[in-house]
Amino acid sequence: MKFVITKNILENVIASMQPFLEKKDSSAITSHVYLETKDNKLIVKATDYEIGLETTVENISDIENGKTTVNGNNLLGIIKRLKNENITLEADSNNLIIKQNKSVFKLPTYDANEYPNINKYENLKELSISTINFINSIKKITPSIDNNNPKFELNGALLDIKSQKINFVSTDTRRLALSYLENISNDEMQLIIPKKAIIEIQKLFLDNAKIYCDQTNLIVSNNNTKFFTKLINGKFPDYERIIPSTLKYSFPLPKNILIESIKLVTSLFSNIKITFNPKYIIFESLDEDSVATTQIDIDINIPNEFYLAVNAKYLLDFLSTSNSEKIKIGFNESNLPFYLEDDKFYTVVMPIVLEK
């Protein structure tokens, strides 16, 4: 195998492979990237068995067909140090030789035939969802996906395809986020996509791509990039019962003023109390060692004063991913979960219970 490629193109491709490499064991073949030249193209793959990426590069020259593997982290380290000029890569027995001008580097390789096959997932069903809508929906619920929860299914987002709607759902047990799209022609099913996959899909795909799945795998691909992930095997909580069926009060609030007020009182402590009065709203920090408070004058159609105590991060996560100038807040009682809503996106938040 041999080819010549510009530094910038190779660096970008190898850098994009880093999240998919085995990091703990540098001797494992999954710590390597797979390189293959054929049909005047370079194919680059990386996988840790759970998640993987394949990219095709056409801008190469002086090609000799072949394949090899090399430690992805070490290869990237070398490329970053080179000048912004052409680089020659050539497989020689058990090494990959990297050359630029008078600089030469050798890295050990493994047998490329032993590399895991990330193309074996065939006969998956294509989902009828536009990539842009898919990415916008998962972006909104990403902050609410849990980390390292013993219940593995909470470390991912639920794709719940119903007859009329497609719900994208996540929860970290303190809040539930749900974004939805209309379902035109997809069969009903439920998939739990790992958080790491959710994050990488948002980085990799901005334009039109196709989405395929079965009960154990999900693939997103376009002309030059193919991403795959194994799905989480488990049963997602019955999220619909957490959503309030009725609300005593519901009213719109200006998003930007909310963000400004919340940030103003949370510079030192993230837990806040928001008091809603028919004529104004007071924001105050719950930090016992300092005082931070601000007020906005606004007419709200409520008969009595009430308050919400909450971790401000949950509010800011929602507000930062909402698209409208005004959001809607709904509540029943001060110490019960409350409801935040924007266009086809809402979050149910557990409040902090304050002793009266």
C-alpha positions as CSV (number, residue, x, y, z in Angstrom):
1,M,0.0,0.0,0.0
2,K,1.2,3.5,-0.9
3,F,-0.3,6.9,-1.4
4,V,0.4,10.6,-1.3
5,I,-2.0,13.0,0.4
6,T,-1.9,16.6,1.7
7,K,-1.3,17.1,5.4
8,N,-4.6,19.0,6.1
9,I,-6.8,16.3,4.6
10,L,-5.1,13.4,6.4
11,E,-5.0,15.3,9.7
12,N,-8.7,16.0,9.5
13,V,-9.6,12.4,8.7
14,I,-7.3,10.8,11.4
15,A,-8.5,13.4,14.0
16,S,-12.1,12.4,13.2
17,M,-11.3,8.8,14.0
18,Q,-10.0,9.4,17.5
19,P,-13.3,9.1,19.4
20,F,-13.8,5.6,17.9
21,L,-10.4,4.1,19.0
22,E,-9.7,1.9,22.0
23,K,-7.8,4.2,24.4
24,K,-7.0,2.0,27.4
25,D,-5.0,-0.7,25.5
26,S,-2.7,0.6,22.9
27,S,-1.7,-3.0,21.9
28,A,-5.2,-3.8,20.8
29,I,-6.0,-3.7,17.1
30,T,-8.9,-1.5,17.9
31,S,-6.4,1.2,19.0
32,H,-5.4,1.2,15.3
33,V,-6.9,2.9,12.3
34,Y,-7.5,0.8,9.2
35,L,-6.0,2.2,5.9
36,E,-6.8,0.7,2.5
37,T,-6.2,2.0,-1.0
38,K,-8.3,0.7,-3.9
39,D,-10.2,2.2,-6.9
40,N,-8.1,5.4,-6.6
41,K,-9.5,6.0,-3.1
42,L,-8.3,5.8,0.5
43,I,-10.6,4.1,3.0
44,V,-10.0,4.8,6.6
45,K,-11.8,3.0,9.5
46,A,-11.8,3.1,13.3
47,T,-13.9,1.1,15.8
48,D,-13.9,-0.1,19.3
49,Y,-16.6,-2.7,18.5
50,E,-19.4,-0.6,20.1
51,I,-19.1,2.4,17.7
52,G,-17.3,3.0,14.5
53,L,-16.5,5.3,11.6
54,E,-15.5,4.8,8.0
55,T,-14.4,7.6,5.7
56,T,-13.5,7.6,2.0
57,V,-11.0,10.1,0.6
58,E,-10.6,10.7,-3.1
59,N,-7.8,13.3,-3.0
60,I,-4.8,11.0,-3.1
61,S,-2.1,10.3,-5.8
62,D,0.8,7.9,-6.5
63,I,-1.4,5.0,-5.4
64,E,-0.4,1.4,-4.9
65,N,-3.3,-0.7,-3.7
66,G,-3.1,-2.5,-0.4
67,K,-4.2,-2.2,3.3
68,T,-2.7,-2.0,6.7
69,T,-3.4,-0.7,10.2
70,V,-1.5,1.7,12.5
71,N,-2.0,3.2,16.0
72,G,-4.4,6.1,15.4
73,N,-3.2,8.3,18.2
74,N,0.5,7.9,17.3
75,L,-0.2,8.6,13.6
76,L,-2.1,11.8,14.5
77,G,0.8,12.9,16.7
78,I,3.2,12.6,13.8
79,I,0.9,14.3,11.2
80,K,0.3,17.3,13.5
81,R,4.1,18.0,13.6
82,L,4.6,18.0,9.9
83,K,4.4,20.9,7.5
84,N,1.3,21.8,5.5
85,E,2.6,19.9,2.4
86,N,2.2,16.5,0.8
87,I,2.8,13.4,2.9
88,T,3.7,9.9,1.6
89,L,2.5,6.8,3.4
90,E,3.8,3.4,2.5
91,A,3.3,0.0,4.1
92,D,6.5,-2.0,4.3
93,S,6.4,-5.5,5.9
94,N,5.4,-4.8,9.5
95,N,5.7,-1.0,9.4
96,L,4.0,2.1,8.0
97,I,6.5,4.6,6.7
98,I,5.5,8.2,6.8
99,K,7.6,10.6,4.7
100,Q,7.7,14.3,4.1
101,N,10.7,15.9,2.4
102,K,13.7,14.6,4.4
103,S,11.7,13.5,7.5
104,V,10.9,9.8,7.9
105,F,8.9,8.0,10.6
106,K,8.1,4.3,11.1
107,L,5.2,2.9,13.1
108,P,4.4,-0.8,13.7
109,T,1.4,-2.3,12.0
110,Y,-1.0,-5.2,12.4
111,D,-2.4,-7.6,9.9
112,A,-5.3,-5.7,8.3
113,N,-7.2,-8.9,7.7
114,E,-7.6,-9.2,11.4
115,Y,-9.3,-5.8,11.7
116,P,-13.0,-5.9,12.8
117,N,-15.5,-5.6,10.0
118,I,-17.7,-2.6,10.5
119,N,-19.5,-3.2,7.2
120,K,-21.2,-6.5,8.2
121,Y,-24.5,-4.9,9.2
122,E,-26.7,-5.6,6.2
123,N,-30.4,-5.7,5.7
124,L,-31.1,-2.8,8.0
125,K,-34.2,-0.8,7.4
126,E,-33.9,2.8,6.3
127,L,-35.7,5.3,8.5
128,S,-37.7,8.0,6.7
129,I,-36.4,11.0,8.7
130,S,-34.5,14.0,7.3
131,T,-31.0,14.2,8.8
132,I,-31.4,17.9,9.7
133,N,-34.6,17.2,11.7
134,F,-33.0,14.1,13.3
135,I,-29.9,16.1,14.4
136,N,-31.9,19.1,15.6
137,S,-34.1,16.8,17.7
138,I,-31.3,14.9,19.3
139,K,-29.4,18.1,20.0
140,K,-32.2,19.4,22.1
141,I,-32.3,16.4,24.4
142,T,-28.6,15.7,24.6
143,P,-28.0,17.7,27.9
144,S,-30.5,15.5,29.7
145,I,-28.9,12.2,28.9
146,D,-27.4,10.6,32.0
147,N,-23.8,9.6,32.5
148,N,-22.7,6.3,34.0
149,N,-26.1,5.4,35.4
150,P,-26.3,1.8,36.7
151,K,-29.4,1.5,34.6
152,F,-27.7,1.4,31.2
153,E,-30.8,2.4,29.3
154,L,-30.6,5.9,30.9
155,N,-27.1,6.4,29.4
156,G,-28.7,6.9,26.0
157,A,-31.6,8.6,24.3
158,L,-34.8,6.9,23.3
159,L,-36.1,7.0,19.7
160,D,-39.7,6.1,20.2
161,I,-41.4,5.8,16.8
162,K,-45.2,5.9,17.2
163,S,-47.9,5.8,14.6
164,Q,-48.2,9.6,14.3
165,K,-45.1,10.9,16.0
166,I,-41.4,10.2,16.5
167,N,-40.4,11.1,20.1
168,F,-36.8,11.7,21.0
169,V,-36.5,11.3,24.8
170,S,-33.8,11.5,27.5
171,T,-33.7,11.7,31.3
172,D,-31.1,12.0,34.0
173,T,-33.9,11.3,36.6
174,R,-34.0,15.0,37.7
175,R,-35.5,16.1,34.3
176,L,-37.1,14.6,31.2
177,A,-36.5,16.1,27.8
178,L,-38.7,15.3,24.8
179,S,-38.5,16.6,21.2
180,Y,-40.8,15.2,18.5
181,L,-41.4,15.1,14.8
182,E,-44.3,13.9,12.7
183,N,-44.1,10.3,11.6
184,I,-44.9,9.9,7.9
185,S,-44.2,6.3,7.1
186,N,-42.0,4.6,9.7
187,D,-43.0,1.4,11.4
188,E,-43.5,1.6,15.2
189,M,-40.4,0.7,17.2
190,Q,-38.2,1.8,20.1
191,L,-34.4,2.2,20.0
192,I,-32.0,3.4,22.7
193,I,-29.0,5.2,21.2
194,P,-25.9,5.6,23.4
195,K,-24.9,9.1,24.4
196,K,-21.5,8.9,22.8
197,A,-23.2,8.0,19.5
198,I,-25.7,10.9,19.9
199,I,-22.8,13.3,20.3
200,E,-20.7,12.0,17.4
201,I,-23.6,12.0,15.0
202,Q,-24.0,15.8,15.6
203,K,-20.3,16.4,14.8
204,L,-20.2,14.2,11.7
205,F,-23.4,15.0,9.8
206,L,-24.6,18.4,8.8
207,D,-26.2,17.6,5.4
208,N,-28.3,14.9,3.9
209,A,-27.5,11.4,5.0
210,K,-29.4,8.2,5.3
211,I,-30.3,6.5,8.6
212,Y,-30.6,2.7,8.9
213,C,-31.4,0.5,11.9
214,D,-32.6,-2.8,13.3
215,Q,-33.1,-3.7,17.0
216,T,-29.3,-3.8,17.7
217,N,-27.5,-1.4,15.3
218,L,-27.9,2.1,13.9
219,I,-26.0,3.4,10.9
220,V,-25.9,6.9,9.5
221,S,-24.1,7.4,6.2
222,N,-23.6,9.7,3.3
223,N,-21.4,9.6,0.2
224,N,-18.1,9.6,2.0
225,T,-18.8,8.8,5.6
226,K,-20.4,5.8,7.3
227,F,-21.0,5.8,11.1
228,F,-22.3,2.9,13.1
229,T,-23.2,2.2,16.7
230,K,-24.6,-0.7,18.7
231,L,-27.8,0.2,20.5
232,I,-28.4,-0.2,24.2
233,N,-30.3,-3.3,25.1
234,G,-32.9,-2.4,27.7
235,K,-36.3,-1.0,28.4
236,F,-36.5,2.8,28.7
237,P,-38.7,4.1,31.6
238,D,-42.4,4.8,30.9
239,Y,-41.7,8.5,30.2
240,E,-45.2,9.4,29.3
241,R,-46.5,9.0,32.8
242,I,-44.0,11.6,34.1
243,I,-45.5,14.3,31.8
244,P,-48.2,16.2,33.6
245,S,-51.6,15.5,32.1
246,T,-53.0,18.9,33.3
247,L,-51.5,22.2,34.4
248,K,-53.1,24.7,36.7
249,Y,-51.2,27.6,35.2
250,S,-49.3,28.0,31.9
251,F,-47.9,31.3,30.5
252,P,-45.2,32.6,28.1
253,L,-42.0,34.2,29.2
254,P,-39.3,36.1,27.2
255,K,-36.3,33.8,26.8
256,N,-33.5,36.3,26.7
257,I,-34.6,38.1,29.9
258,L,-34.9,34.7,31.6
259,I,-31.4,33.7,30.6
260,E,-29.9,37.1,31.7
261,S,-31.6,37.0,35.1
262,I,-30.7,33.4,35.8
263,K,-27.0,33.9,34.9
264,L,-26.9,37.1,37.0
265,V,-27.8,35.2,40.2
266,T,-25.9,32.0,39.6
267,S,-22.3,33.3,39.3
268,L,-21.5,31.6,42.6
269,F,-24.1,28.9,43.2
270,S,-26.3,27.0,40.7
271,N,-29.4,26.4,42.8
272,I,-32.0,29.2,42.6
273,K,-35.5,30.2,43.8
274,I,-37.8,31.9,41.3
275,T,-40.8,33.6,42.8
276,F,-43.7,34.4,40.4
277,N,-46.0,37.3,41.3
278,P,-48.8,38.6,39.2
279,K,-46.8,41.7,38.5
280,Y,-43.1,40.6,38.7
281,I,-40.6,37.7,39.0
282,I,-37.8,37.5,41.6
283,F,-34.7,35.4,41.0
284,E,-32.5,34.6,44.0
285,S,-29.6,32.4,44.8
286,L,-30.1,29.6,47.4
287,D,-26.5,30.0,48.5
288,E,-26.5,30.4,52.3
289,D,-23.2,32.2,52.3
290,S,-24.0,35.0,49.9
291,V,-26.9,37.0,48.5
292,A,-27.7,37.4,44.8
293,T,-31.1,38.6,43.7
294,T,-32.7,40.4,40.8
295,Q,-36.2,41.2,39.7
296,I,-38.0,41.7,36.4
297,D,-41.3,43.5,36.2
298,I,-43.8,41.6,34.0
299,D,-47.5,41.0,34.1
300,I,-48.4,37.3,34.5
301,N,-51.9,36.0,34.4
302,I,-51.8,34.1,37.7
303,P,-54.0,34.7,40.8
304,N,-51.5,34.0,43.5
305,E,-47.8,34.2,44.2
306,F,-45.8,30.9,43.9
307,Y,-42.2,29.8,43.7
308,L,-40.0,27.2,42.0
309,A,-36.6,26.1,43.4
310,V,-34.4,24.4,40.9
311,N,-30.9,23.8,39.6
312,A,-30.4,26.6,37.2
313,K,-28.4,24.4,34.8
314,Y,-31.7,22.6,33.9
315,L,-33.3,25.9,32.9
316,L,-30.3,27.1,31.0
317,D,-30.0,23.8,29.1
318,F,-33.5,24.1,27.9
319,L,-33.3,27.8,27.1
320,S,-30.1,27.4,25.1
321,T,-31.6,24.8,22.8
322,S,-35.0,26.5,22.3
323,N,-35.6,28.4,19.1
324,S,-38.4,30.8,20.0
325,E,-38.1,34.3,21.6
326,K,-40.7,33.2,24.1
327,I,-41.0,29.9,26.0
328,K,-43.9,28.5,27.9
329,I,-43.8,27.5,31.6
330,G,-46.5,25.4,33.2
331,F,-46.9,24.3,36.8
332,N,-49.3,22.8,39.4
333,E,-47.7,23.3,42.8
334,S,-44.4,24.7,44.0
335,N,-42.9,21.3,45.0
336,L,-44.2,19.3,42.0
337,P,-42.5,18.9,38.6
338,F,-42.9,21.8,36.3
339,Y,-43.1,22.1,32.5
340,L,-41.1,24.1,30.0
341,E,-42.2,24.1,26.4
342,D,-40.9,25.4,23.0
343,D,-41.8,24.4,19.5
344,K,-42.1,20.6,19.4
345,F,-39.7,20.4,22.4
346,Y,-40.4,20.3,26.1
347,T,-38.7,19.5,29.4
348,V,-40.2,18.3,32.7
349,V,-38.1,19.3,35.7
350,M,-38.1,18.0,39.3
351,P,-37.8,21.0,41.6
352,I,-35.8,21.3,44.8
353,V,-38.2,20.8,47.7
354,L,-37.8,23.7,50.1
355,E,-39.0,23.4,53.7
356,K,-41.6,25.9,54.5
